[in-house]
């Protein structure tokens, strides 16, 4: 009678569901993988996973042997059922090695669903159908009552299907809309047994999962394989190099991709990366990423992906009874000495891989560099020793992780690498002068010509950089940028006013102190001056003491008032430099930077008269636009002339252009 009223019974503590179900699992694919593992243990040959159109429910259906009522209660609803001790290491009929062990995997279903419908049938038996509901479980299970009675439901079973199990997860906590590709990818990576070879097919929304669904295999550039399973995986890739490694305990493969971005999961809601090495036991993931726990920090590790099988940790004879996998079924117990030995074994293999990878990338670096006609021609001009050094340099450049969308970084490294070699060649030429016969005029000229050429190329690069700065500063002016931005840029690049002010040294203590004096001295900083001034700075260039004052854009320039202010600066600074720094009779130049020229300068004669007075006072009035246009014109004229005569400058420009062209071609393909 009791059985008729409550045909199904689950005995469980509510905390078990919270901690071993909801608490240990954190993603849809991991939970669905638990259901797929159960299908494997049921000897299923076909598993179909389908997601509802609204993404709020998912169905996992298989053609395995199913369960009768006694098996439902004794196995499925018996949390903690130890299948290995009861049923042995293999599935029914000794067909497969069983994946399940602890009997808690079914609790993972509650991590993503609050409403679970189970339908199951054995051959020649009735359909068993029941519903598990998290709210009902919470109501029925109390401190006094540890039993939960799942609700019997009407069987929903297709005619002609002799056996199998169907699980429907409703009220999903995470929407699965548009996740078909992602599910296929993640399941393909979590099981190595999926496919015809093991008579175990799994499909998502009607599309069968295959090896290609792992995603990263097609991007492997190099692959290192161990044992038959590793060799089989290597044969399915188009890797440029396939290297065999030896091991007495593990099988599988470790590969590297050309770009780390190729490991990014395109179907992943979080955009996570596949960068890492999974450890599998009995055909399913036992450890998500052992690379993390090994702690490899080399550049190569960012390019690594792999799949290693450690079946010796769960042998077919059942000789290792303790479970080395954590309850979440996603990690190995890292404190176990056998797992520590596994990590060390893999670490040593990774060191072999790192050495190979570095050599391969060096070779590839030279190949890629010489794909540029300009680099190839230049490389051929080097002597034997220089070629050896250039090969190492290009390998280093090729090993650097660049922004995939920005080829400027790679172009710059190639260009500056060429400059470095040219500087070394020029230095060698100067050293060789000691060996040149005094009558060998051409030998002397050749050495000096090489030095001049390198210096010209370096200055050419500097000028191009300055042109970029000028254009950026012009944008700030055109956009009416904040005053502090204008000020900062100008004082960082004073060569905008005068090309000769390009010294590489930083600001001296004296310059800082004198600038402070100009800003704070009562005689030089009246209320009127302070209101009109944006900022002021002092610099010394080759014996000339320069004061640069930036007027606020709103201030209208008046030459007479400016001359009065210039006279104050000159007399005050002259006395300060003489008294404090023992610099008698310093030559002082004052530059006033304004937004617009004085209104009176619309009259050409008046402008000429004012300019003469300013020149007599060693002062200049500049506008932002006037300063920028003059600087741009000066440097562009240099570039136009220099590009025609400098071989090295032309080579550097070609490298930039050829890399840009390669990028456009790759994008089009």
C-alpha positions, 0 to 999 in steps of 0.5 A, a space after each residue: 500500500 505504501 509503495 502504491 502511494 509513494 512508489 519512489 523514495 529519496 533519502 537525503 539530508 537537505 545540506 547534501 543537495 546544497 553542498 554536493 549538488 548546487 555548491 560544487 558545479 558552476 556551469 551548464 556544460 559541466 552538469 550536462 556532462 554528468 548526465 552524458 557520463 551516466 549514459 555512457 555507464 548505461 551502455 548507451 550508443 546514442 545520446 541526444 541533447 536538445 535545448 528548447 527554443 526559449 532556452 529555459 529547458 534542456 532534454 538529455 535522452 539516451 538509448 541505454 539499458 534504462 532502469 526498472 523501479 527497484 534500480 531507480 530507488 536503489 541506484 538513481 535515488 540513492 545518493 552516495 550509491 557506490 556503483 563500483 562496489 556493487 556493480 564492479 569496474 565495468 558496465 553491464 555485460 562488461 562492455 565498458 569501463 564505468 565512469 561513475 563512482 560516488 553516486 552524487 553526480 545526479 545532484 549536479 542537476 540541481 545546480 542548473 535546474 529547479 524542476 527535473 523530470 526523469 523517464 526511464 525504461 528497461 526492455 520489456 519493462 514499464 516506463 518509470 517516470 517521476 519529478 524532482 523539485 527543489 522546492 518540494 525537497 526543501 519542504 519535505 526534508 526537515 530535521 525530523 524527516 530525511 525522506 523525499 518522495 518524488 512525484 510520479 508523472 505520466 510517462 512520455 515515451 515514444 512508441 517502439 523505443 525499447 529502452 533508455 532514459 530521458 531527463 528533462 531539466 526545466 526552469 533553468 537558472 542559466 538561459 541556454 539560448 544560442 548555446 548549441 555551438 558552445 555545448 558541443 565544444 565543451 562536451 567534445 573537450 570533456 570526453 575523449 570517448 565520443 565518436 564511432 570508435 567507441 560506439 558512443 555518439 552524442 548530438 546537440 540539437 540534432 548535430 553530432 559532436 565530432 573531434 573538430 568541435 573541440 575548436 582548437 585542433 585546427 589552430 595547432 601549429 606544433 603538437 607533441 604526442 605521447 602514445 597511441 591516443 596522442 599519435 591519433 590526435 596528431 594525425 587529425 591536425 595540420 600542425 607544421 611539426 609533430 614531435 613524439 614524446 615518451 612516457 610510461 604512465 600517460 598518453 595524449 598530446 600537448 600543442 601550441 597555437 600561432 596566436 593566443 587569441 585562437 584559444 578563445 572560445 567563440 561560443 562561450 558566454 564569458 569568452 573564456 580561453 581554452 589555454 590549458 591542459 586537461 587531464 582525463 581518466 577513463 575517457 572524461 575530464 578529471 582535472 580542468 587545467 593542470 597547467 595552472 597548478 604546475 605554474 608554468 610562467 614562460 611565454 610559450 605557456 600562453 600558447 599551450 593547449 592539451 589533453 593528457 590521459 592518466 588512466 593508471 590513476 583509476 586502473 581497470 582492476 580496481 586496485 586503487 580504491 580511493 577516489 583521486 578526483 574531488 567531489 565536483 568531478 572537475 579537479 584532482 586531489 592536489 595534496 595526494 602524492 600520486 597527483 604531485 608525481 603526475 604534476 612533476 612528470 608533466 612539468 618535465 615534459 613541458 620543459 622539453 616542449 618549451 625548448 622545442 617551441 623556442 627553436 621552432 619560433 626562431 626558425 619561423 621568425 626568420 621565415 616571416 621576416 624574410 617574407 618581407 622583400 625589404 627585410 630579405 634584401 637587407 638580410 642578404 647584405 649582412 655578413 655571416 656573423 650578423 646573419 646569425 645574430 639577426 636570426 636570433 633577433 627575429 626569433 625573439 620578435 616572433 616569440 613576443 605576444 602582440 596585439 592581434 589587431 595592431 601590426 604597428 608593434 611588430 613593424 616597429 620591432 623589425 624597424 628598430 632591429 634593423 637600426 640596431 644592426 646598422 649601428 653595430 655595422 657602423 661601429 664595426 666600420 669605425 673600429 676597422 679604420 685602424 686597419 685601413 691604409 692611410 692611402 685608402 681614401 675610399 675606406 675612410 669615406 665608406 666608414 663615415 658614410 655608414 655612420 652618417 647614414 645611421 644617424 640620418 635614419 635615426 633622426 628621420 624616425 625622430 622627425 616622423 614621430 614629431 610630425 605625429 605629435 604635431 598632428 595630435 596637438 593640433 587636434 587638441 587645439 581644434 577640439 578646444 581641449 582642456 587647458 591643462 592638456 594643452 599645457 602638458 603636451 607643450 611643455 613635454 615637447 618644447 621643440 614645437 617652438 624651436 627644433 633645436 630644443 630637443 635635448 634628451 636630458 630631463 628637467 634640471 633642479 635649477 630649471 624647476 627652482 627658477 620656474 617656481 620663482 617665476 610663479 611665486 615672486 610677488 614682483 613678477 606675479 601680480 593679480 592681473 598677470 596671474 589671472 591672464 596666465 595659464 602657466 609659465 616655465 623656464 628652461 636653459 638651452 645652450 646658454 640661452 635662458 628661455 621663459 615661456 608663458 601660456 596665456 589663457 585662451 580668453 585673454 586678448 593679446 596687447 603688445 604694449 602690455 606684453 612688453 611691460 610684462 616681458 621687461 619685468 621677467 627680464 629684469 627679475 630673472 636677470 637679478 635672480 640668476 646673478 644672485 642665486 646662480 652666479 650667472 651675470 649678464 644672462 641672455 634671456 628670451 621670453 616667448 608668449 603663447 596666445 590663442 590669437 594674434 593681437 587685433 591691431 596686427 590686421 594692419 601690416 605696418 603696425 604688425 611690423 612695428 610691433 615685431 621689431 619692438 618685440 625682437 629688440 626686447 628678445 621676445 616673441 609672440 606665438 599663436 598655437 596654430 602658427 607654432 604648429 603650422 611652422 613646425 609641421 612645415 619644417 619637419 615635412 620638408 625634411 622628410 620629403 627631402 630626406 626620404 629621397 636620399 637616405 637608403 636606410 630611411 627608405 628601408 624602414 618605411 618599406 618595412 612598415 608599408 609591407 607589414 601593413 599590406 600583409 595585414 590587409 591581405 590576411 584580413 581579406 583571406 
